[in-house]
Every structure is written in structure tokens, then in C-alpha cells.
């Protein structure tokens, strides 16, 4: 479920019968929802997998402070990637996969990689870097420079 309204989701979850799980799909408020007992099935988890794994490990160990500190820097990235029109979120996910070296080109079927502006993509790059999600910063920077140059941005 993705209402992007944490309070409403918590209220709904409280009214469910025992044994019924509600998986949050809220890519804007996931840290507090997960910490509050929500099960999560999130689109952003692909892009933030290393941070999500570390945060969930901390939560499992009872370290709520570490959980929150690991996920906090990922929230601005998630909000940027899932910014309206939300259905273009895949562009940000694929950009990050390419920047991380998981694929050879930043290309999507039917040209979907062009669904977001170069400014949007540059901000996704910046936020991913701030969240520590670029496993090889040198590779990511070189690829981002090449993408920016292709768009005519050379400074």
C-alpha cells in the first residue's frame, strides 16, 4: 500500500485482523513506518539496497538510532526519484544502476531514460552521493560527466 500518508497507513494497519500484514509501499515515509512495525515492499529498496540492508540489520539488532541514521540520508533521494509524475521513477533507478556499474549504458526501452530532465538526473546523482550509495565514486562521476556533456552541460 502506498498512500504517502504515514498517519493514515498506521491507522489502517491498527485496524487489521491478527495475522494480516500490510506492506508499506510509501517511498516518502518508510523509515518511520518500518520502525513502527510496518512490513515494507518498496520501489526505492532497489536503489538503496546497501543502506536498506544495513538499516534493517541494525533494527533487527535493536539499534533504532543506527537504523534511523542509515536510512535518513536516503529519504531525499527517494522523494526525488518518486517525484511526480511518479511513473517515471524507473529512470532514476536505472540511472543509479548505471552509475554504480551494474549496466553498461543508461538506456531504457522506448527511450524511457529521457523521461526526466538532465537537472533531475543531476540531482539524483548528487543525492545518491550524499547518501553514500555510489560504490565506485570515480566511475559514477565519470559516467555522470559523460551524461552531462551529452546534454550540453560541460561546467
C-alpha positions as CSV (number, residue, x, y, z in Angstrom):
1,X,0.0,0.0,0.0
2,X,1.3,3.4,-0.8
3,X,-0.8,6.3,0.4
4,X,2.1,8.6,1.1
5,X,0.3,9.4,4.3
6,X,2.1,7.7,7.2
7,X,-0.6,8.5,9.8
8,X,-3.4,7.1,7.7
9,X,-1.4,4.0,6.9
10,X,-0.6,3.4,10.6
11,X,-4.3,3.8,11.5
12,X,-5.3,1.4,8.8
13,X,-2.7,-1.2,9.9
14,X,-4.0,-1.0,13.5
15,X,-7.5,-2.0,12.3
16,X,-6.4,-5.1,10.5
17,X,-7.2,-8.5,12.0
18,X,-4.5,-10.6,13.6
19,X,-2.3,-12.4,11.1
20,X,-3.0,-9.9,8.3
21,X,0.1,-7.9,7.1
22,X,0.1,-4.6,5.4
23,X,3.2,-4.0,3.4
24,X,4.1,-0.3,3.1
25,X,4.9,1.0,-0.4
26,X,5.4,4.5,0.9
27,X,8.6,5.7,-0.6
28,X,8.5,9.0,1.2
29,X,7.9,8.0,4.9
30,X,9.4,4.5,5.0
31,X,11.9,4.9,7.9
32,X,9.2,5.8,10.5
33,X,6.8,3.2,9.1
34,X,9.3,0.4,9.2
35,X,10.5,1.4,12.6
36,X,6.9,1.4,13.7
37,X,6.2,-2.1,12.7
38,X,5.2,-1.9,9.1
39,X,6.5,-4.6,6.7
40,X,8.0,-3.0,3.6
41,X,7.8,-3.6,-0.1
42,X,9.4,-0.5,-1.6
43,X,10.4,0.5,-5.1
44,X,13.3,2.6,-3.6
45,X,14.8,-0.5,-2.0
46,X,16.5,-1.4,-5.3
47,X,18.4,1.9,-5.4
48,X,19.2,2.0,-1.7
49,X,19.9,-1.8,-1.2
50,X,23.2,-1.4,0.7
51,X,21.7,1.2,3.1
52,X,18.5,-0.7,3.5
53,X,20.3,-3.9,4.4
54,X,22.5,-2.1,6.9
55,X,19.5,-0.3,8.4
56,X,17.4,-3.4,8.7
57,X,20.2,-5.3,10.3
58,X,20.6,-2.5,12.9
59,X,16.8,-2.6,13.5
60,X,16.9,-6.4,13.9
61,X,19.7,-5.9,16.5
62,X,17.6,-3.4,18.3
63,X,19.7,-0.4,17.3
64,X,17.0,2.1,16.4
65,X,19.4,5.0,16.3
66,X,21.6,3.4,13.7
67,X,18.6,2.3,11.7
68,X,17.4,5.9,11.5
69,X,20.8,7.4,10.8
70,X,21.4,5.0,7.9
71,X,18.0,5.5,6.3
72,X,17.7,9.3,6.9
73,X,20.0,10.3,4.0
74,X,18.1,8.0,1.6
75,X,14.8,9.8,2.0
76,X,15.6,12.9,0.0
77,X,16.8,10.6,-2.8
78,X,13.6,8.5,-2.7
79,X,11.5,11.7,-2.8
80,X,13.4,12.9,-5.8
81,X,13.2,9.6,-7.7
82,X,9.5,9.2,-7.0
83,X,8.6,12.9,-7.6
84,X,5.5,13.4,-9.8
85,X,4.9,12.1,-12.4
86,X,5.7,9.1,-10.2
87,X,5.5,6.6,-13.1
88,X,8.9,7.9,-14.3
89,X,10.7,6.7,-11.2
90,X,12.3,3.9,-13.2
91,X,14.5,6.4,-14.9
92,X,16.2,7.3,-11.6
93,X,16.5,3.6,-10.6
94,X,18.2,2.8,-13.9
95,X,20.4,5.9,-13.7
96,X,21.7,4.7,-10.3
97,X,22.3,1.2,-11.6
98,X,24.3,2.6,-14.5
99,X,26.3,4.9,-12.2
100,X,27.1,2.0,-9.9
101,X,28.4,0.0,-12.8
102,X,25.6,-2.6,-12.8
103,X,24.9,-2.0,-16.5
104,X,26.9,-0.7,-19.5
105,X,24.6,2.0,-20.7
106,X,22.0,4.4,-19.4
107,X,19.4,3.2,-21.9
108,X,15.8,2.1,-21.4
109,X,13.2,0.5,-23.6
110,X,11.3,3.1,-25.8
111,X,13.7,5.8,-24.7
112,X,12.3,5.9,-21.2
113,X,15.7,7.1,-19.9
114,X,14.8,10.5,-21.3
115,X,11.6,10.8,-19.2
116,X,13.4,13.0,-16.6
117,X,15.3,16.2,-17.3
118,X,19.1,16.4,-17.0
119,X,18.6,18.6,-14.0
120,X,16.5,16.0,-12.3
121,X,19.1,13.3,-13.1
122,X,21.9,15.5,-11.8
123,X,20.0,16.0,-8.5
124,X,19.5,12.2,-8.2
125,X,23.3,11.8,-8.7
126,X,24.0,14.4,-6.0
127,X,21.6,12.9,-3.5
128,X,22.9,9.3,-4.1
129,X,26.4,10.6,-3.5
130,X,25.3,12.3,-0.2
131,X,23.6,9.1,0.9
132,X,26.8,7.1,0.2
133,X,25.1,4.9,-2.4
134,X,27.7,5.1,-5.2
135,X,30.0,2.1,-4.7
136,X,32.7,3.5,-7.1
137,X,32.5,7.3,-6.9
138,X,35.1,7.7,-9.6
139,X,33.2,5.6,-12.1
140,X,29.9,7.3,-11.1
141,X,31.5,10.8,-11.6
142,X,33.0,9.9,-14.9
143,X,29.7,8.5,-16.2
144,X,27.7,11.5,-14.9
145,X,30.2,13.9,-16.6
146,X,29.7,12.0,-19.8
147,X,25.9,12.2,-19.5
148,X,26.0,15.9,-18.7
149,X,28.3,16.5,-21.7
150,X,25.9,14.7,-24.0
151,X,23.2,17.1,-22.7
152,X,25.5,20.1,-23.4
153,X,26.4,20.7,-19.8
154,X,30.2,21.0,-19.6
155,X,30.8,23.1,-16.5
